[in-house]
Amino acid sequence: MSFLPSPDRDVFSARPVPNALTVDVEDYYHVSAFEGQVDRTRWSEYPGRVKENTEQLLAIFRRRQVRATFFILGWVAQHDPDLVRQIQAEGHELGAHSFWHQRIYTQLPDAFREDLVRSRDLLTQLTGQPVRCYRAASFSITPACWWALEILVQEGFQYDCSVFPIWHDRYGVPEAPVGIYRVETPSGSIWEFPPAVYQIAGLKVPCGGGGYFRLYPLGLTLWLLRAIRRQGRPFLFYLHPWELDPQQPRLPGSLLSRFRHYWNLSATARRLEELLDQFLFAPVSEVVEEYLRQKEGHIEVLRLGDLGKLAEKGLKTVIQPLGGVQS
Ligand SMILES: [Zn+2]
């Protein structure tokens, strides 16, 4: 493998479209992998580390003058409002990551809406800004709960990053597109920007952050992300503050969950710095808007009803000009 300098500039002839950098602001005891062992009503009893770990991320981003989208768990925002204000003050985009970190496909629509509105209103109250971006806990918008996308539209969200186009035991929609697309619902449309997946023929390789970033050799991750850029599209990268914290308390759980959560935590910060050296990054909304400008509005569109049929008959999409960036 060889890595060329400034790879993004080889892909787009005009101003390069950056990639999306995203952070899910939650603590080590919030993650879905341990929810069977950690009772939500006892979250307050665990020693909190999210503030220090998020501040470490903010310092890295500040040094490199990079801005990101921070999807903040409502529970964290309620317990540490100053952290929310600090993220905002440093120029980052704020998104919602639910209030209670429940997987959407385990919820009924009314419960999802209630949790969504609670987290949205809290962030709006703290920042004075509308919240337009959403990521579900554990990428849990799947065929079992496509209705969530329409509720997001109804509650004012414009960007969702919750549909992971791969197979995984806790999430994933293998038939979903790997690039940015627009979902049309009866209540309006929403942009979907999935985590980075490199696709060649029928093969899909997730490479957008989290455990994949810690598990793969760094060179492989960089090669896959560069290959996505060569396919002419930006990618979305995600990570969590606890992934930079090798000292975090260990929780009981299955061998697989513990492996995924604790593997190679000591490498994350160094790897992140290398990643930031190699690629341009920006918040989600800015990447989508810049990408649309350069594609002149020609972008995949899926109707909500078609999403429901994905697994049955494969993907049905239309490419159509939007006449500019939709809001
Ligand atoms: Zn999460």
Boltz pocket constraint, residues with backbone or C-beta under 6 A from the ligand:
constraints:
  - pocket:
      binder: B
      contacts: [[A, 24], [A, 26], [A, 30], [A, 31], [A, 97], [A, 101], [A, 136], [A, 137], [A, 138]]
      max_distance: 6.0
